[in-house]
Amino acid sequence: MPSDAVLAVPRPAAHTGVPAARRAWIVVGDRAEAHSIAAAMQAEGWQIGAVVHDLTSAQRLLTLRGEAPELVVTALRFDDGDGFQLMRALARSARPPAMFIASRQQRAVIRAAAALASACGLPMAGVAEQPVDAASIARSVSSYRRPAARAPRQVAPELGRDELLSLFDRGALFPWMQPKLRVSSREIVGFEALMRAHDADGALIMPDRLVSALARHNLLDQATLRMAKQTVDFVAACLADGMAISASINVSMQSLSNLDFCQELAAAVEHVQLDPSWITIEITETDAMADLSSVIENTGRIRMLGFNLAIDDFGTAYSSLFQLSRIPFSELKIERAFVTDIENDSGKQAIVHACAQLGAALGLHVVAEGVETARELEFVTRAGCTLIQGYLVSRPMPADQALGWLRQLDELRFELPAG
């Protein structure tokens, strides 16, 4: 082992309640700082397996030991590399350690390191920014408890073509409706139709299994049209009851490029004598960033037929703002990942604010998706979002249940839960 790798003598965790088996490595270039952290952690009952000061020693240590400890406290800059390389190496361990980042780097760099840890499956035990204080690091890591391992997710068998055709034959493919609320008036103004199905045993089949299988077997257009017709019927029923409710349908760009599909979509609204402006077609940002001429043609045709057009999951792809300005959208939907826990993340706040201002400047309605708490509502409202969608208002529900839910509201106004 290199001479600068110092093995610490384990000490018992007598008065702290920290199990003696909890081991940690310190990988910090500044020797005095590294040993100060090690001493403070030992005082809290940690077993310090090693203190090293460069990337090479840390990687060699991992090779020699064959496994990582419970926790690694690391800096981000070394003379021979950086903490990003170390995290990549640690992520290959049979049981990757939790990471505590102790660094004097810019906050943007520290955030990037924390994001890399998450992306690599390394739990984050915390971060210490400049000035690095050994005692506070020791207290922080001693209160950290590694999350319990999740049970392996059971993967449902892939849906075959015959199973999908059976859904059509049994009428087992249908929309579930999730309401949209106008923030200023607290009115329910529309719904998003989300694809669901029931298998032969009555179990619910979710979109993650449905959509990919339908696309693979060239049945997505047929399924989307069935969804669209039921959604159109739902909107017509709302309007007949005197409720001014619109709805949106998720459609792939591949479907929009099919002229027959567009004509059948137009025929569905004409059949119930519904103005197509009550229906919004949602396409994802990834779809919108495909071949410009094709996207403009297909989306322009949909708008010409009278439908509204929304860009969904905005912020998840690398949009060209020039391209975005050329597509005739009427609505921008901000991806839920930017809304979740927004009150604790200044980066998300800035992104949502920028998206909302961009949407407003382009004359679009701006919807914040995934709003689940009163605090999230507060922040997306402050950012300039005009509509919200999420569990704070309601989970998705079958169309007949959604119609009954609407009828119980007073003038379509919804009383949001108190914070």
N, C-alpha and C positions, 0 to 999 in steps of 0.2 A: 504494500500500500504506500502511496506517496507520503513523503515526510510531513506534508502539511495537513494530512488527515488525522485528526486527534480523536481518539476513542474516549468517550467519557465513561466514568464509573457509574453504573446505575445506583440510584438511591431509592429506598422504599417510599411509598406514598402514604405514610402513617396518618397524618392529620388532615389530609386534603380530600380523601375519599376517591382519589384518582387511582384506578387500578395500576399496579406496578407493571403490568404487561403492556401498558401504553408507551410505545416507543416513538421517538422522534429523531430526525436528522436536522441539523442546521447547515444550510448551504448559503453562506454569506461571505462576500469577498473581503469585507473589512474585518480583520482578525479580532480586534478589540470588541467590536460590535457583536460579532458572532459568539464569542465566549461570554459576553455579558448576557446575551439572550439565553444561551445554554444554562448559565448559572441560575438565572431567574426562573427558568422552566423547571430545573431540578428542584429548586426550592418549593415549587408547586407540586412536586411529586412525579414529574415526568422522568422516564429513562431516556437519556440522550445517547443514542447509539453511535453517533459520529458527528463531528464538526469539521466541515471541509470548506475550502475557500475558492475553489475553481470548478469549472464544469467537468474537466477531465477526471478529477478526483471523484466527483459525485457519480459520474457514469461508471467509473471503475468500481466504486463501492457497490453500486447496484449489481454489477456483474458478479463480484465476489460473494455478496450476501445472497444473491439469487431471488430476493424478494424485498419489497419496499416496507418501510415502517408504517405505523398508523398515521403519522403526520410528517410533513416536510415543511420547514420554515425556510423560505428562499428569498434571495434578492433577485434582481432582474438583469444586472450587468456584472460580467466577470471578464477578466483579462483574456480568457480563451473562448468566450461564448456568451450565452445569455440564458435567462430563465425560461424562455420559450422552448429552447432545445431541451432543457432539463424536463419540462413538463411533457414534452413528446416522449421522452425516454421513460419517464415514470408511468405514463398512460399504458405502456405495453406490459406492465406488471400484472401478475395474476390477480392481485387485489390492489388496485391503484390507491395511493395514499391521499389523504386530505392535504390541501395546500394552504399555507399561510404566507402571503406575500408581504415582505418587509422591504420597502424600497423608497428611494429618494427621487424616483423618476416622476415625470409629469403624470397628472391624473389620467390623461387620455391613454398613456402607455399602461398604467396600472389597470385601468378598465379593460383594455385589450387583453392583458394577461389573465384577468379573471374570466373574461369571455372565452379565451382559449382553454382554460382549465375546464370550464363547463362543457365546451364542445368536445373535449377529450375524455369526458367522464370522470374528471378528478373533482371530488367534493371541495368546496371552498370553506375553509375554517375562519377566514378573515383577512383583513388587509391593514397594514400599518404604513401610513404615509409619513413624510418628513415632518418633524424630527422623529426618528425611530426610538421608541422607549421600551427597553427590555422588560420592565415590570408590567407594563400594560399589555405587551404581547403575551407574557406568561399568563396573566389573568384571563385574557381573551381565549387562548387556546385551551385553558383548563376548563372553561365553561362550555367549550364546544363538544357536541355529541354527534357522532356520525349518524346520518339517517339510516334507518333500517333498510336492508336490501329488499327491493321489490321482488315479488314473485314473478317468474317469467310469464310474459304475456302469452295467453293461449291464442294461437293463430288459427282462425277459422279456415276451413277448406275453401279453395277458390271456387267461385260460382261458374258452372259450365253453361254452355249455350242452351241445353235442354232445360236446365233449371230456370234460366232467365226467360225463356219462351213460356215456361209454365207460369211465371209471375204475370205475364201479359194475359194468358188464357184465363187465369183465376181472378183477374182484376186486382192483383195484390200489390200493385205499384201505385203510390199515391203521394201527394205533398203533405208535409207537416208545415204549419205556418208559425213563423216567429215575428212578433209585432215590431214595428218601428214607431218611435215616439218623437213628436216635435218638442224640442226642449222648451221653447218659449211659452207654449200654451198648454203643455202636458197632454196634448191630444194624440191619440193613436191615429196615424195617417196612412199606414200601409203595413204590409207583411212581406217577408221573404219566404218563398216556397222552397222547402228543402226536401230532397228526394228521400223517400223511405219505402220499404217493402216488408211484407210478411212472408216467411218461408212456409212450407207445407205444414209445419207444426205450430204455426202462429207466432214464432219468434221474430222479433224486429230485426231487419237487415239495414245497417247504416250505410251512408254514402261511400265510406272508404272501401267497402266491399263491392258496392253496386256499380259505381261510376267506372272504375277501371275495367271491371268485367264486361260491362256493356260496351265500352269503347273497343275492347279487345275483340269482341265478337260482332262488331259493326251493328250494334243495336242501340247506340246512344241516341241517334236522331229519333228513332221510334219511341224510346222511353221519354225523351224530353218533350216530345209532342203530346204524349199522354199526360205528363205533368202539366204542360201548358194549358191543355183543355180543361183539366180539373181546376186549375188556378183561375182561369177565365170565368168558369162557372161560379167559383167562390166570390170573385169581385162583383159579378153580376148580381148575385144574391145579396151582397152587402148594399149595393146601390139600390136594389129594389126595396130594401128595408129602410132606405133613407140615410144610410151611412156612407159617407164619402171616403171610401177605402180603396187604395191602389194595391198592387202586388208586383213583386219582382220574381223573375225566373232565371236561374243560372243556365247559360247556354255556351257551348264550346264554340271557338272560332271555326272549327271544322264543320259544325252544324250550320253556322251562319253562311259558310261558303257554298252551301247546297241551296240552289234556287228553289227546288221543290219544297225543302224544309221551310224556307221563308214564306212561300206562298201558302203552305198549310197553316203556318202560324197566323198569317193574316186572315185566313178563312175561319180559324177558330174564334177570333174576336168578332168577325162579321156575322158568324152563325148566331150569336146571342145579341147582336146589334150593340156591341160595346165599342166605345171609342178606344182605339189602341193606346192612346196616351195614358190610360189607366194601368197599363202594363209596362214595366221596365225590364229590359233585357240586361242581365249582368254578365260581363266577361271579366276574366282575371287579368291582372296587370301583365302577367307573362304572355297571355294570348295577345294582349294589346300591343306588345312590343315585337310581334312577329313582322313579317314582310309588310312594309308600309303601304304599298299600293293595294295589296289584298285586304289589309285591315280597313283602310279607308273605304274601299268599295263595299265591303260587307257590312260595316257599321253604318255607312251612309245610306245603304239600301234600307236597313232596319229603321233608321230615323225617317226616311222618306215614306215608309209604310205607316208612320205615325207613332211608333213605339218610342219610349224613352230608353236611354242607354246609360248603364252604370259601369264604372271601372271598380272591380272588387279586389280585395286584398292589397290595396294600394300601399306601397312602401316595401314590398317583399321582393321586387325585381329592380334591375337597374334601368329605370325609365329614361328615355330621351325626352326632355321637356319639349323639344321641338316637335317630336312625334306626338306627344300627348296633346299639344295644342292643335294638331291637325285632325284629331279624331272627334267626332261630334257627340261627346259625352254630355249627359245632363246631371249625372250624380257621381260623386267620388266617395268610396267607402274605405275608411282607414282600417287596416288590418288589426285584429284584436291583440296581436302580440305587442303592439305599441301602447295599448290601452291598459292592459293588465299591470297592476301595481304602479301606475303612472305617477302617483303622488310621491313615490320614493325614488324616482329616477328622473333627474333633470334632463338626461339625454332624450328620453321618451317624450317628456314635456315639450322640448324644442322641436322634435320631429312632428308630433301631432299638431303643434301650433303652425309649423311651416306648411304642412299638408292642408290644414284648414284654410290658411290664408291663400295658398295656391288655388284651392278649389273655389274660394270666394272670388278671387281675381278672374277666374275663368267662367264665372257665372254658374257654378255648379252647386247643387245641394251637397252638403258634406255630412256623411254618416259615420259615427264612431261605433265600430263593432265591438262586441264582447264586453260591454259595460256591465259590471256585476255588483259594484258597491257605490254608495252615495259619494264617497271621496273620488272615485273615478269619474262619476258624473260631474262633480264640481270642476275637475281639471279639464275634461274635454269641452265642457261648456265655456270655461274661461279661455280655452284655446281657439274657440270660434266654431265648433261643430254645431250644426243646426238640428241634427237628428241623431238619435241613439238607437242601438239595437243590442240586446243582451239579456242575461238572466235577471238583472235588476227590474226589468219590465216583465219578462216572461220567458220561460223555456219554450221551445217549439212544441206545437200541439196539432193534432189532426184538424183538418179543415172544419168539420162539423162542430168540434169542440171550440175552435177559434171563433166561429160564428156565434155560438152561445155566449162565449166570454165577452164578445163585443156588445151583445145585447144587454148585458148586465151593467155596462158602464154608463155613467151619466154624461150624455152628449159627447161620448168617446173620450172623455177626460179620465186620465189614469192618475191615481194618487200614489206617487212614488214613496217607497219606504223611507222612514226617517233615518238619518245617518247614525 
